[in-house]
Amino acid sequence: MEQTYADGDPLVAGHWRPDADGAGGRDEAAGRPSVVGGVSERGAAVVLFGTEPLFRNHPKGSFGQVAQAVHWSAISGGNA
């Protein structure tokens, strides 16, 4: 786990509505991972963003996260 959502109310702005049964809302995301990385059993390095770091091309600081993810996954199968 590389990054988690904040505890409590993790979003300041945006649209994240729960399903009709109340599941999947932003309250369930509090304290859970938003970015995870690892190496698969085949040796491929993988980074998964639970956010949209390049949404509308104005991420304000997220380009660095994407660049680090690409760099990490490209070098030595992610074993850096």
LUMDRENMI-814061 format. One record per atom (N, C-alpha, C, O): residue in three letters; atom name; x, z, y. Coordinates in steps of 0.02 Angstrom, whole numbers, padded with zeros to 5 digits. Layout:
N
{'ALA'; 'CA'; {X; Z; Y}}
...
REM end
This chain:
80
{'MET'; 'N'; {00043; 00000; -00059}}
{'MET'; 'CA'; {00000; 00000; 00000}}
{'MET'; 'C'; {00045; 00000; 00062}}
{'MET'; 'O'; {00090; 00042; 00068}}
{'GLU'; 'N'; {00033; -00047; 00106}}
{'GLU'; 'CA'; {00074; -00054; 00165}}
{'GLU'; 'C'; {00042; -00027; 00229}}
{'GLU'; 'O'; {00076; -00002; 00273}}
{'GLN'; 'N'; {-00024; -00030; 00233}}
{'GLN'; 'CA'; {-00060; -00009; 00293}}
{'GLN'; 'C'; {-00131; 00011; 00273}}
{'GLN'; 'O'; {-00160; -00018; 00227}}
{'THR'; 'N'; {-00159; 00061; 00308}}
{'THR'; 'CA'; {-00227; 00082; 00293}}
{'THR'; 'C'; {-00269; 00082; 00357}}
{'THR'; 'O'; {-00243; 00083; 00412}}
{'TYR'; 'N'; {-00335; 00080; 00347}}
{'TYR'; 'CA'; {-00380; 00089; 00403}}
{'TYR'; 'C'; {-00377; 00162; 00425}}
{'TYR'; 'O'; {-00361; 00206; 00385}}
{'ALA'; 'N'; {-00394; 00175; 00488}}
{'ALA'; 'CA'; {-00393; 00244; 00513}}
{'ALA'; 'C'; {-00447; 00285; 00479}}
{'ALA'; 'O'; {-00497; 00259; 00455}}
{'ASP'; 'N'; {-00436; 00351; 00477}}
{'ASP'; 'CA'; {-00487; 00396; 00452}}
{'ASP'; 'C'; {-00543; 00400; 00503}}
{'ASP'; 'O'; {-00532; 00385; 00562}}
{'GLY'; 'N'; {-00601; 00420; 00481}}
{'GLY'; 'CA'; {-00658; 00426; 00527}}
{'GLY'; 'C'; {-00690; 00359; 00539}}
{'GLY'; 'O'; {-00712; 00326; 00492}}
{'ASP'; 'N'; {-00695; 00338; 00601}}
{'ASP'; 'CA'; {-00726; 00274; 00620}}
{'ASP'; 'C'; {-00670; 00224; 00633}}
{'ASP'; 'O'; {-00641; 00224; 00687}}
{'PRO'; 'N'; {-00654; 00181; 00584}}
{'PRO'; 'CA'; {-00593; 00140; 00589}}
{'PRO'; 'C'; {-00596; 00082; 00638}}
{'PRO'; 'O'; {-00544; 00053; 00653}}
{'LEU'; 'N'; {-00655; 00062; 00662}}
{'LEU'; 'CA'; {-00658; 00004; 00705}}
{'LEU'; 'C'; {-00683; 00022; 00775}}
{'LEU'; 'O'; {-00730; 00060; 00784}}
{'VAL'; 'N'; {-00649; -00006; 00824}}
{'VAL'; 'CA'; {-00670; 00005; 00893}}
{'VAL'; 'C'; {-00720; -00049; 00914}}
{'VAL'; 'O'; {-00768; -00035; 00950}}
{'ALA'; 'N'; {-00709; -00110; 00891}}
{'ALA'; 'CA'; {-00753; -00166; 00908}}
{'ALA'; 'C'; {-00760; -00211; 00847}}
{'ALA'; 'O'; {-00720; -00207; 00800}}
{'GLY'; 'N'; {-00809; -00253; 00849}}
{'GLY'; 'CA'; {-00818; -00301; 00795}}
{'GLY'; 'C'; {-00884; -00292; 00759}}
{'GLY'; 'O'; {-00923; -00247; 00773}}
{'HIS'; 'N'; {-00895; -00336; 00712}}
{'HIS'; 'CA'; {-00957; -00335; 00673}}
{'HIS'; 'C'; {-00939; -00323; 00600}}
{'HIS'; 'O'; {-00909; -00366; 00568}}
{'TRP'; 'N'; {-00958; -00267; 00575}}
{'TRP'; 'CA'; {-00946; -00251; 00505}}
{'TRP'; 'C'; {-01007; -00211; 00482}}
{'TRP'; 'O'; {-01008; -00149; 00485}}
{'ARG'; 'N'; {-01056; -00247; 00458}}
{'ARG'; 'CA'; {-01118; -00215; 00438}}
{'ARG'; 'C'; {-01120; -00202; 00364}}
{'ARG'; 'O'; {-01094; -00243; 00325}}
{'PRO'; 'N'; {-01150; -00147; 00343}}
{'PRO'; 'CA'; {-01158; -00134; 00272}}
{'PRO'; 'C'; {-01209; -00181; 00240}}
{'PRO'; 'O'; {-01249; -00212; 00275}}
{'ASP'; 'N'; {-01207; -00186; 00174}}
{'ASP'; 'CA'; {-01256; -00225; 00137}}
{'ASP'; 'C'; {-01325; -00193; 00144}}
{'ASP'; 'O'; {-01332; -00139; 00173}}
{'ALA'; 'N'; {-01375; -00227; 00118}}
{'ALA'; 'CA'; {-01444; -00201; 00122}}
{'ALA'; 'C'; {-01450; -00133; 00090}}
{'ALA'; 'O'; {-01492; -00092; 00111}}
{'ASP'; 'N'; {-01410; -00119; 00038}}
{'ASP'; 'CA'; {-01414; -00054; 00004}}
{'ASP'; 'C'; {-01371; -00001; 00038}}
{'ASP'; 'O'; {-01366; 00055; 00014}}
{'GLY'; 'N'; {-01338; -00019; 00094}}
{'GLY'; 'CA'; {-01297; 00029; 00131}}
{'GLY'; 'C'; {-01224; 00030; 00110}}
{'GLY'; 'O'; {-01185; 00066; 00141}}
{'ALA'; 'N'; {-01206; -00008; 00059}}
{'ALA'; 'CA'; {-01136; -00008; 00036}}
{'ALA'; 'C'; {-01095; -00059; 00075}}
{'ALA'; 'O'; {-01121; -00108; 00102}}
{'GLY'; 'N'; {-01030; -00046; 00078}}
{'GLY'; 'CA'; {-00984; -00095; 00107}}
{'GLY'; 'C'; {-00977; -00091; 00183}}
{'GLY'; 'O'; {-00948; -00137; 00213}}
{'GLY'; 'N'; {-01002; -00040; 00214}}
{'GLY'; 'CA'; {-00995; -00033; 00286}}
{'GLY'; 'C'; {-00927; -00007; 00306}}
{'GLY'; 'O'; {-00886; 00009; 00264}}
{'ARG'; 'N'; {-00916; -00003; 00371}}
{'ARG'; 'CA'; {-00850; 00018; 00395}}
{'ARG'; 'C'; {-00834; 00090; 00378}}
{'ARG'; 'O'; {-00775; 00108; 00374}}
{'ASP'; 'N'; {-00884; 00132; 00368}}
{'ASP'; 'CA'; {-00871; 00201; 00348}}
{'ASP'; 'C'; {-00836; 00204; 00280}}
{'ASP'; 'O'; {-00795; 00249; 00269}}
{'GLU'; 'N'; {-00851; 00157; 00236}}
{'GLU'; 'CA'; {-00819; 00156; 00170}}
{'GLU'; 'C'; {-00746; 00133; 00174}}
{'GLU'; 'O'; {-00707; 00146; 00128}}
{'ALA'; 'N'; {-00728; 00099; 00228}}
{'ALA'; 'CA'; {-00659; 00074; 00236}}
{'ALA'; 'C'; {-00612; 00128; 00261}}
{'ALA'; 'O'; {-00551; 00121; 00253}}
{'ALA'; 'N'; {-00637; 00181; 00291}}
{'ALA'; 'CA'; {-00595; 00233; 00321}}
{'ALA'; 'C'; {-00545; 00260; 00270}}
{'ALA'; 'O'; {-00564; 00283; 00216}}
{'GLY'; 'N'; {-00482; 00257; 00288}}
{'GLY'; 'CA'; {-00428; 00284; 00246}}
{'GLY'; 'C'; {-00408; 00240; 00188}}
{'GLY'; 'O'; {-00362; 00258; 00151}}
{'ARG'; 'N'; {-00440; 00183; 00179}}
{'ARG'; 'CA'; {-00423; 00138; 00124}}
{'ARG'; 'C'; {-00373; 00085; 00146}}
{'ARG'; 'O'; {-00365; 00073; 00206}}
{'PRO'; 'N'; {-00339; 00052; 00099}}
{'PRO'; 'CA'; {-00289; 00002; 00117}}
{'PRO'; 'C'; {-00318; -00058; 00153}}
{'PRO'; 'O'; {-00373; -00082; 00137}}
{'SER'; 'N'; {-00281; -00083; 00203}}
{'SER'; 'CA'; {-00299; -00145; 00237}}
{'SER'; 'C'; {-00247; -00200; 00224}}
{'SER'; 'O'; {-00262; -00259; 00232}}
{'VAL'; 'N'; {-00187; -00179; 00205}}
{'VAL'; 'CA'; {-00134; -00227; 00185}}
{'VAL'; 'C'; {-00099; -00198; 00124}}
{'VAL'; 'O'; {-00076; -00141; 00125}}
{'VAL'; 'N'; {-00094; -00238; 00072}}
{'VAL'; 'CA'; {-00059; -00217; 00012}}
{'VAL'; 'C'; {-00010; -00272; -00008}}
{'VAL'; 'O'; {-00020; -00331; 00007}}
{'GLY'; 'N'; {00043; -00253; -00041}}
{'GLY'; 'CA'; {00092; -00301; -00064}}
{'GLY'; 'C'; {00121; -00279; -00131}}
{'GLY'; 'O'; {00120; -00220; -00148}}
{'GLY'; 'N'; {00145; -00328; -00168}}
{'GLY'; 'CA'; {00175; -00312; -00232}}
{'GLY'; 'C'; {00202; -00375; -00265}}
{'GLY'; 'O'; {00197; -00430; -00238}}
{'VAL'; 'N'; {00230; -00365; -00323}}
{'VAL'; 'CA'; {00258; -00421; -00361}}
{'VAL'; 'C'; {00218; -00427; -00425}}
{'VAL'; 'O'; {00208; -00379; -00462}}
{'SER'; 'N'; {00194; -00488; -00439}}
{'SER'; 'CA'; {00154; -00500; -00498}}
{'SER'; 'C'; {00197; -00497; -00561}}
{'SER'; 'O'; {00258; -00495; -00557}}
{'GLU'; 'N'; {00164; -00496; -00618}}
{'GLU'; 'CA'; {00201; -00493; -00681}}
{'GLU'; 'C'; {00243; -00556; -00692}}
{'GLU'; 'O'; {00288; -00555; -00734}}
{'ARG'; 'N'; {00228; -00609; -00657}}
{'ARG'; 'CA'; {00267; -00671; -00661}}
{'ARG'; 'C'; {00323; -00673; -00610}}
{'ARG'; 'O'; {00361; -00721; -00607}}
{'GLY'; 'N'; {00329; -00621; -00570}}
{'GLY'; 'CA'; {00383; -00616; -00521}}
{'GLY'; 'C'; {00367; -00644; -00453}}
{'GLY'; 'O'; {00411; -00648; -00410}}
{'ALA'; 'N'; {00305; -00664; -00441}}
{'ALA'; 'CA'; {00286; -00691; -00376}}
{'ALA'; 'C'; {00268; -00633; -00329}}
{'ALA'; 'O'; {00230; -00589; -00347}}
{'ALA'; 'N'; {00296; -00635; -00269}}
{'ALA'; 'CA'; {00280; -00585; -00219}}
{'ALA'; 'C'; {00215; -00603; -00184}}
{'ALA'; 'O'; {00204; -00661; -00165}}
{'VAL'; 'N'; {00172; -00553; -00175}}
{'VAL'; 'CA'; {00106; -00565; -00147}}
{'VAL'; 'C'; {00091; -00513; -00094}}
{'VAL'; 'O'; {00104; -00453; -00103}}
{'VAL'; 'N'; {00063; -00535; -00038}}
{'VAL'; 'CA'; {00039; -00490; 00014}}
{'VAL'; 'C'; {-00034; -00509; 00027}}
{'VAL'; 'O'; {-00049; -00567; 00037}}
{'LEU'; 'N'; {-00078; -00459; 00026}}
{'LEU'; 'CA'; {-00149; -00470; 00037}}
{'LEU'; 'C'; {-00171; -00432; 00099}}
{'LEU'; 'O'; {-00163; -00371; 00103}}
{'PHE'; 'N'; {-00198; -00469; 00147}}
{'PHE'; 'CA'; {-00225; -00438; 00208}}
{'PHE'; 'C'; {-00300; -00429; 00199}}
{'PHE'; 'O'; {-00336; -00476; 00181}}
{'GLY'; 'N'; {-00324; -00369; 00210}}
{'GLY'; 'CA'; {-00395; -00355; 00209}}
{'GLY'; 'C'; {-00426; -00365; 00277}}
{'GLY'; 'O'; {-00485; -00353; 00287}}
{'THR'; 'N'; {-00385; -00387; 00324}}
{'THR'; 'CA'; {-00407; -00403; 00391}}
{'THR'; 'C'; {-00397; -00477; 00403}}
{'THR'; 'O'; {-00376; -00513; 00357}}
{'GLU'; 'N'; {-00411; -00501; 00462}}
{'GLU'; 'CA'; {-00399; -00571; 00480}}
{'GLU'; 'C'; {-00347; -00573; 00536}}
{'GLU'; 'O'; {-00365; -00579; 00594}}
{'PRO'; 'N'; {-00282; -00568; 00518}}
{'PRO'; 'CA'; {-00230; -00561; 00569}}
{'PRO'; 'C'; {-00222; -00621; 00615}}
{'PRO'; 'O'; {-00193; -00615; 00669}}
{'LEU'; 'N'; {-00247; -00679; 00595}}
{'LEU'; 'CA'; {-00240; -00739; 00638}}
{'LEU'; 'C'; {-00307; -00762; 00665}}
{'LEU'; 'O'; {-00313; -00820; 00687}}
{'PHE'; 'N'; {-00358; -00719; 00664}}
{'PHE'; 'CA'; {-00425; -00737; 00689}}
{'PHE'; 'C'; {-00422; -00759; 00761}}
{'PHE'; 'O'; {-00397; -00723; 00804}}
{'ARG'; 'N'; {-00448; -00817; 00775}}
{'ARG'; 'CA'; {-00452; -00846; 00842}}
{'ARG'; 'C'; {-00384; -00854; 00875}}
{'ARG'; 'O'; {-00380; -00865; 00936}}
{'ASN'; 'N'; {-00331; -00848; 00837}}
{'ASN'; 'CA'; {-00263; -00861; 00862}}
{'ASN'; 'C'; {-00243; -00817; 00921}}
{'ASN'; 'O'; {-00203; -00837; 00963}}
{'HIS'; 'N'; {-00272; -00757; 00926}}
{'HIS'; 'CA'; {-00249; -00710; 00977}}
{'HIS'; 'C'; {-00243; -00640; 00947}}
{'HIS'; 'O'; {-00278; -00594; 00967}}
{'PRO'; 'N'; {-00198; -00633; 00899}}
{'PRO'; 'CA'; {-00194; -00571; 00861}}
{'PRO'; 'C'; {-00161; -00513; 00898}}
{'PRO'; 'O'; {-00169; -00455; 00876}}
{'LYS'; 'N'; {-00125; -00525; 00952}}
{'LYS'; 'CA'; {-00092; -00472; 00990}}
{'LYS'; 'C'; {-00056; -00423; 00945}}
{'LYS'; 'O'; {-00078; -00366; 00936}}
{'GLY'; 'N'; {00000; -00445; 00919}}
{'GLY'; 'CA'; {00041; -00402; 00877}}
{'GLY'; 'C'; {00036; -00417; 00803}}
{'GLY'; 'O'; {00078; -00393; 00765}}
{'SER'; 'N'; {-00012; -00455; 00782}}
{'SER'; 'CA'; {-00020; -00469; 00711}}
{'SER'; 'C'; {00025; -00525; 00687}}
{'SER'; 'O'; {00037; -00531; 00627}}
{'PHE'; 'N'; {00051; -00567; 00732}}
{'PHE'; 'CA'; {00096; -00620; 00711}}
{'PHE'; 'C'; {00157; -00589; 00676}}
{'PHE'; 'O'; {00183; -00617; 00628}}
{'GLY'; 'N'; {00179; -00532; 00700}}
{'GLY'; 'CA'; {00236; -00498; 00669}}
{'GLY'; 'C'; {00221; -00477; 00597}}
{'GLY'; 'O'; {00264; -00483; 00554}}
{'GLN'; 'N'; {00161; -00453; 00584}}
{'GLN'; 'CA'; {00141; -00434; 00516}}
{'GLN'; 'C'; {00141; -00494; 00470}}
{'GLN'; 'O'; {00165; -00490; 00414}}
{'VAL'; 'N'; {00114; -00550; 00495}}
{'VAL'; 'CA'; {00111; -00610; 00454}}
{'VAL'; 'C'; {00182; -00635; 00440}}
{'VAL'; 'O'; {00197; -00655; 00384}}
{'ALA'; 'N'; {00224; -00635; 00491}}
{'ALA'; 'CA'; {00293; -00658; 00482}}
{'ALA'; 'C'; {00330; -00614; 00432}}
{'ALA'; 'O'; {00366; -00639; 00390}}
{'GLN'; 'N'; {00321; -00549; 00437}}
{'GLN'; 'CA'; {00353; -00503; 00389}}
{'GLN'; 'C'; {00328; -00515; 00318}}
{'GLN'; 'O'; {00367; -00513; 00271}}
{'ALA'; 'N'; {00264; -00529; 00311}}
{'ALA'; 'CA'; {00236; -00542; 00244}}
{'ALA'; 'C'; {00265; -00606; 00215}}
{'ALA'; 'O'; {00283; -00607; 00156}}
{'VAL'; 'N'; {00270; -00658; 00255}}
{'VAL'; 'CA'; {00299; -00721; 00231}}
{'VAL'; 'C'; {00372; -00711; 00214}}
{'VAL'; 'O'; {00395; -00734; 00162}}
{'HIS'; 'N'; {00409; -00677; 00257}}
{'HIS'; 'CA'; {00480; -00665; 00244}}
{'HIS'; 'C'; {00490; -00623; 00181}}
{'HIS'; 'O'; {00531; -00641; 00138}}
{'TRP'; 'N'; {00453; -00569; 00175}}
{'TRP'; 'CA'; {00461; -00525; 00117}}
{'TRP'; 'C'; {00446; -00563; 00052}}
{'TRP'; 'O'; {00481; -00556; 00002}}
{'SER'; 'N'; {00392; -00603; 00053}}
{'SER'; 'CA'; {00373; -00637; -00008}}
{'SER'; 'C'; {00421; -00694; -00025}}
{'SER'; 'O'; {00424; -00716; -00082}}
{'ALA'; 'N'; {00458; -00719; 00025}}
{'ALA'; 'CA'; {00503; -00776; 00013}}
{'ALA'; 'C'; {00571; -00754; -00014}}
{'ALA'; 'O'; {00604; -00792; -00049}}
{'ILE'; 'N'; {00593; -00694; 00003}}
{'ILE'; 'CA'; {00660; -00673; -00018}}
{'ILE'; 'C'; {00659; -00638; -00085}}
{'ILE'; 'O'; {00620; -00592; -00097}}
{'SER'; 'N'; {00700; -00661; -00128}}
{'SER'; 'CA'; {00712; -00632; -00195}}
{'SER'; 'C'; {00649; -00607; -00230}}
{'SER'; 'O'; {00649; -00553; -00259}}
{'GLY'; 'N'; {00597; -00646; -00228}}
{'GLY'; 'CA'; {00535; -00629; -00264}}
{'GLY'; 'C'; {00503; -00566; -00238}}
{'GLY'; 'O'; {00464; -00534; -00275}}
{'GLY'; 'N'; {00517; -00547; -00176}}
{'GLY'; 'CA'; {00488; -00487; -00147}}
{'GLY'; 'C'; {00524; -00423; -00167}}
{'GLY'; 'O'; {00499; -00368; -00153}}
{'ASN'; 'N'; {00581; -00429; -00198}}
{'ASN'; 'CA'; {00618; -00369; -00218}}
{'ASN'; 'C'; {00665; -00345; -00165}}
{'ASN'; 'O'; {00721; -00322; -00180}}
{'ALA'; 'N'; {00645; -00348; -00103}}
{'ALA'; 'CA'; {00687; -00326; -00047}}
{'ALA'; 'C'; {00667; -00257; -00025}}
{'ALA'; 'O'; {00697; -00230; 00022}}
REM end
